[in-house]
């Protein structure tokens, strides 16, 4: 099973030390239930909360992702999870000044 999920969230221009949030939506487009497991983040500068970890067909859930750049310049971090055992990684990018 492969879901067509975005692989990148671009936060754009950010101010150093400020926090920025985006929603990442996962929709179950299959005809079977899915389980989201092994959720992880690349650093403490990324906070993320998953609302629901089991989705029936055609259901959606949101991961609220917040990043706080710890330095100026290009920002690139990630979050990862598994859906029914298949790994997915989302790159979080931006530019802090």
C-alpha positions as CSV (number, residue, x, y, z in Angstrom):
1,X,0.0,0.0,0.0
2,X,1.3,3.4,-1.0
3,X,-0.4,6.6,0.0
4,X,0.3,9.8,-2.0
5,X,1.5,12.0,0.8
6,X,3.5,15.3,0.6
7,X,7.2,14.8,1.4
8,X,8.0,18.4,2.2
9,X,6.7,21.3,4.3
10,X,8.3,24.7,3.4
11,X,7.9,27.2,6.3
12,X,9.4,30.0,4.1
13,X,11.0,33.0,5.8
14,X,11.2,32.6,9.6
15,X,12.5,34.8,12.4
16,X,15.2,33.2,14.5
17,X,13.8,32.1,17.8
18,X,10.2,32.3,16.8
19,X,7.9,29.3,16.4
20,X,6.0,28.5,13.2
21,X,3.2,25.9,12.8
22,X,1.7,24.1,9.8
23,X,-0.8,21.3,9.5
24,X,0.1,18.1,7.7
25,X,-2.9,16.1,6.6
26,X,-2.9,12.3,6.2
27,X,-6.0,10.9,4.3
28,X,-6.6,7.2,4.0
29,X,-7.3,6.8,0.3
30,X,-7.2,3.0,0.5
31,X,-10.1,0.5,1.0
32,X,-8.7,-0.8,4.3
33,X,-7.9,0.7,7.8
34,X,-4.4,2.1,8.3
35,X,-2.3,2.5,11.5
36,X,0.2,5.4,11.9
37,X,3.1,4.2,14.2
38,X,6.7,4.9,15.1
39,X,6.3,8.7,14.9
40,X,9.6,10.6,15.4
41,X,11.2,14.0,14.9
42,X,14.8,14.8,14.0
43,X,15.4,17.3,16.8
44,X,13.9,19.1,19.8
45,X,13.3,22.2,17.6
46,X,10.5,20.3,16.0
47,X,7.2,19.6,17.9
48,X,4.5,17.6,16.3
49,X,1.2,16.1,17.6
50,X,-0.7,13.4,15.8
51,X,-4.5,13.6,16.5
52,X,-5.6,10.1,15.5
53,X,-3.3,7.0,14.8
54,X,-5.9,4.7,13.2
55,X,-7.8,5.8,10.1
56,X,-10.7,3.9,8.4
57,X,-11.1,4.3,4.6
58,X,-11.6,7.9,3.5
59,X,-10.9,9.3,7.0
60,X,-8.2,12.0,7.6
61,X,-6.1,13.1,10.5
62,X,-3.9,16.1,11.1
63,X,-0.3,16.4,12.4
64,X,0.3,19.9,13.7
65,X,4.0,20.6,13.1
66,X,5.8,23.4,14.9
67,X,9.4,24.4,14.3
68,X,11.6,26.9,16.2
69,X,14.8,27.6,14.3
70,X,17.8,27.5,16.7
71,X,20.1,29.5,14.3
72,X,19.9,31.7,11.3
73,X,20.2,30.5,7.7
74,X,18.7,27.6,5.9
75,X,16.6,25.3,8.1
76,X,16.1,21.6,7.2
77,X,14.8,19.0,9.7
78,X,12.4,16.1,9.4
79,X,9.7,14.0,10.9
80,X,9.0,10.4,10.2
81,X,6.3,7.8,10.7
82,X,5.2,4.4,9.5
83,X,1.8,3.6,8.0
84,X,1.1,-0.2,8.2
85,X,4.8,-0.8,8.3
86,X,5.8,1.4,5.4
87,X,8.1,4.3,6.2
88,X,7.4,7.9,5.3
89,X,9.7,10.9,5.9
90,X,8.7,14.6,5.6
91,X,11.4,17.2,5.2
92,X,10.7,20.5,7.0
93,X,12.5,23.5,5.4
94,X,12.7,27.3,5.7
95,X,15.1,30.2,6.1
96,X,15.6,31.9,9.5
97,X,17.0,35.4,9.8
